[in-house]
Amino acid sequence: MKKFILLLFINSAMIFSLHAQKVTDYTYRLDNGINVKIELGWNHVWASQTFEPLKPPDKVMLVPTVRTLGNLISGSSFKVYSGGKEVRIQDLKPGTCSLKESFKLTGKPGTISFTVDEVTIKPQTKTTLTIVVYDYQISMEEKPESHGGQAIFASKIERFKGNTEQNSSCGVVLFYEKGKHDKPVSPADGKAIKTGTIKPGTYDALITLGAADRPQKVWLENFTVKPDISYNITTNLNAGIIEYLGGNKDVKALHLYPAGTSARQTGTPAPDKTLEIMKCEAQGTTSPCPPGTYDVLLDYNGKKYEWRKNIAVSTGSRAQIK
C-alpha cells in the first residue's frame, strides 16, 4: 500500500459505535474448513436500536434491519432467543432478548455469524434493530495445476472490488504449522512472498498488509493445501480511497479523526494522537481507509495544520480533499 500508518482499530470503531449494542461470538468460516481471523483490521459490526410506539395493525415488537458495506454477503437469516430459549419473533414479550445472525458469503462459500446481545423490548413499543456489517471479503480460486506434488499459492489485495493494491509487500503470505504461530514454515521455493509453492499439509496461513509498524494480519486458520492444486487468494478490503488534490506541495500528510473532533478542539489546530484514527503520508498519493465520516487535518510538513470537516468515505469510492 502507499505509505500510511494505522492506529489501533478500536479508535476507528469510535466513528460508529457510540450507543451501540454488544456483539459477541463473531465467527468468519469458509466452507473448506478455513477460519478467518483478523488482527488490528478495520472490520467491525455496528448494532443499535431505536424505539417507536407500536401501532395497529402491527403486532411484531422487533424489526431487525441488516446491511453490509461492499462485497461480502449474499443473504442472511436470524434466530431470536429469550431466557436462553429460541422463540418466534411474533411471541416476544417485554424484556430483553438476543439475535443470532448468520450470513452467506459472496466470495469463497462460507458464513459469518454473531450474536447481538441485550436487545430491549418495551411494552406497546416497536424496537428497530439496525445492524451494519463491515469485513474483508476472502475469495479463493482452487484449480488443478501440476507442480511436482507441491501446492501453489498466490495472494492479491484489493482496496475494493476491481482496485488492486500494487505494493509488492502488501499481501505477503507466511505459512505456520496449524496452531503454532511462533515460527513460519519456509515455502518450498524460498522465503515468504506473494506467490510460491508449499508442501501439502494443513497450515495456519498469515496474510500481512498495512504499515510495517502497525500491520494488519489476516489469518486463514486450518488451511488444508493439496498437491498439484493452485490457490489464488484475493483479500478485498472493501475500503474507500482518500486523496489530497489541493496542489500545495507543503501538505505532507493527512490525519484522520472521528467527525466532530475539529469542533471540540480549542486553540490552534494540531494533531492529537489520543484521538487519531490513522495517518496517510506522502502528498499527491492515495490511501485506502475504512468507510466512515472523518474530520481530516492537513499537515503542512509539521509547520501548520488545517481542518477539512465531515469528509465522507464510502466503500468503492474516492473522497477527494482540496
N, C-alpha and C positions, 0 to 999 in steps of 0.2 A: 504494500500500500504506500501511497505518498506518506510522507512523514507526519504522523500525528500521535499525540500522547493521550492515552485513555486512562482516566482515573477510575476508582472503584465503581462498579456498576450500581451499587446501592445509591450513589449520588444521582445517576441518571434516572433511577426509579422515582426519585422525588418529583419529577415532572408530572407524573400521573397518579401517584399512589396516595395522595392525601385523602383521608376519609375512606380508604379502600377496605374491602373485605379481606379476611385472611384466606390465603390459598395454600393448600398443603398437598402432599403426595403427588407432586408433579413427576410424570414419567413420560419419556420420549423413547419409543421402542419400534424398531423396524421388524417386519415380518420374517426376515432372515436371521433373527436372533440377536441383532446388534442393539445394545442400549446406548443412546446418545446422551452424553452429559457434557455440559458447557460450563467452564470456569471463567469468571470475570467477563462474561459475554453481555450483550445488550438485551438478550431475550428476557421477556417478562410477561406476566399476566396481571391485568388490572380488572378488578371486580368491585362494583359499587352498587348500592341500592337506593332507590327513591320511592316515595310513597304518595298515594292519592286515594281519595275516598272511593270505595267500591260502589259502582253504580249499576242498578238493574238494567239489563238482564245479566250482567257479568256476575259469575259465581266463583271463578278461579282467582285465588288470592295471591298467586305468584306467577309472574310472567318473565321468564329468562329471555334475554336477547344477547346474541353472540356475534362478534365479527372478528376477523383476523386481518393482520397487516401484511400485504404482499402475497406471494405464492406459498401456501403452506398446507391448507386443508381442503378436502372435497366434500365434507359432510360432518355432521355432529349429532350426538344424542346425549341424553342425560337421565339420571335417576335421582329421585328425591328421598331423603332419609330424615326421619323424625324419631327421637327417642331410641336411636340405634336400629330402627327397622325401616325397610323400604315402604313408602306409602305412595298412593296415587296423588298426583298434584291436585286433583279435584277434592281430595279428602283432607287437605291440610287444615290444621286448627291453629289458632293464635299461639304464638310461642316462637321457638327457633327451629330451624332445620338446616340441612346441608345438601348441596348438589354435587353429584359425581358426574363430571363431564368427560366425554370421550369423543375424539376427533379422528377421522380418517385422513391420512396424509396424501398430498398430491405428488410428492417426489418418489422415493422408494416406498413401496407399500408398507404401512405400519400405522401406529396410533400415537397420539398424545392424549394423556388423561390427567386429571387432577380433581381435587375436591375444593369447593368453596364452602367455608365453614360459617356458622353463626349468622345465617340469613334470618332476618326478623320478619315475623308475620304478625300483623296487628289486627285487632277486631275490626270488621267492616272496612278493611283497607286493602288496596291492591299494591303489592310490592313488585316493582320492576327491578330485576337484577340484570345489570349491564356488564357484560364480560368482553374484554378485548385481549386477544392473544397475539403476541409477537415473538417469533422464534426464527431460527435459521432453517432453511429447507435443505435437507440432505437428499441428494439423488445419487443413485449408484447403478451404473450400467455394467452388467456382467455378460461376458461372451467368451466362447472358446477361442483360444489363441495359443498355438504350440510354442513352448519356450523351454524345452528340455526338462519338463517336470516341475518347473518353478511357477509361481504365481506372479502376475504382472499388476502393477498399480500405477495410477495417475491421479493427481489431485489438482482441482481447479477451484478458484474462489471467484464468485460473482458478487459484486457490490449489490446489484439487484438483477432480476432476470434479464439476460442479454447484455449486461455490462460487466465484462470480465476484468478482474484486477490483474494488472500486468507485472507487478513487482515479483521478481523471481523468488524472493524469500518468504512471500506470503502464501501459506498453504503447504509448507513442507511437512512431510509425513514421517513420523517415528513409530516403530512397532515395538511393543513390550510384551513380555510373557504375560499371559492372562492373570490378572490380579496382582502383578508385580510391576510397580511403576518407578522403581529406583534406577534401573539401568536398561536402556533400549537394546533391542536386538539389531545387529547390523544387517542391512539389506544384502542380498546375495551379490549385488554388483557394486558395493561401496557404501559410503556414508549416506545419511538421510538427505533425500532430495524430493522433488515433486513427482518424479516418475522413476520407476525402477522395478526390480524383481525381489521377491521374498520367498523363503522356503515355505511350503504349505504347512498350515497349522492353525491354531486358534490363538488370537492375539487381542490385546487392547491397543488400538491404533490412536495416535495423537496427531491432530492437525493443528498447527500453530499459525496464528495471524495477529496483526496489530503491531504495536511498537515493542522494541526489544525489552524496554524496562517495564512494560505493562502488557504482556502478551495475553491474548485470548486463547483459550485452549478448548478445542472440540475433541472430546474423547468418543471413539467408536469402540465400546467395550464388547467383548465376546464376539469378535470379528473372525469368522472362520474363512480362511482363504484356501482355495483348492488348486491342485496342479493344473497347469495349462489353461487357466482362466484369467482373463484380464478384468480388472476392477477400475472403472473410471468414476471417480468420486467428485461430485460437484457440491460445494457448500455455498448456498445462496444466502447472503446476509440479510436480504430483504431491507436493505438500508436506503437512505436518501443521500443526496450529494449536497454539500455546502461549498461554495466557492466565492472568493473575493474578486470582483470585477471593477473595482473603483479606479484602478490605474495608478494609484500612488505607490511608488516603489518602496517607500519607507514602511509600509504595512508588511510586517514580517510574520504575524501570527494572528489567529482568531481564537479567543477564549469563549467557550460556550457555557452559559448558565441557565438555570430554570427561568422561564418567563416571569417577569416581575422583579427580578433581582435588581435591575437598574433603579427602579423606583424606591427601593429600600436602602440603597447605598447613599450615604451622605458625603459631601466633600468632593474632591477631585476624583474622577473615575480611575480605578486601579484594580488589578487582579486580586481575587480573594480565593486562595487555594482551598479553603474550607467549603466553598460552595461550587467551585468549578467542576463541570462535568467532563469536559475534555478540551484539549488544546490542539488546534490544527496549525501546523507551521509551514512556511515556505510560500511567500506571496506568488500569486499567479497560478497556483496549482489547486487541485480539488481534493476533498477528503470525504470519505463516507462517514456517516454518523447515524445514530438511531433516529427513527421518526419521533417528532415532538415539536414543541414550540419553545424557542430559546430567546434569551437576550444575549447578543454577541458583542464582545468587547474587542474592538480593533486595537491591535498592538503595533504602535509606530516604533518598532525596534527598541522598546523599553523606555522611550523618551516621553511619550504621551499616549493616552488611551481615549477612545471614543465609543459610545454605546450605539448599537443598532438594535432596536427593540422589536420583540414579537416576530421573530423570524421563524416561519413555519416550514418544517422539513417533513416531506411525505415519502413513503416508500416508493422507489422507482422514479423520483423526480429530482430536479436540481433547484436549490434555493440560492439565488444569486444576491450578493451583498455589494453595495457600492458606497 
